[in-house]
Amino acid sequence: MKVSLYEKVFKVYKMGGWPCGWKGEYLKGKMIVYLPNEK
């Protein structure tokens, strides 16, 4: 089953992160995420 973009974004928010960009071709690339609690 394919995970939707909205489910991926929701998972990022649950982790305390902020989606802030995309690397590569849309939906074949990777979401860029800012995680403020990571060092």
Phi, psi and omega in degrees: 000135181275133179273132181284161178301320182295324177293322178295316179296317180299319178298319178298314179297321179297330179280354181091012182261174178231118174294131185225009178171184181218132178250124180097188180292136184306131182070350172254348181266211183230144176285137175264128187233135172265123177245101186295338182271354179275146178248000000 
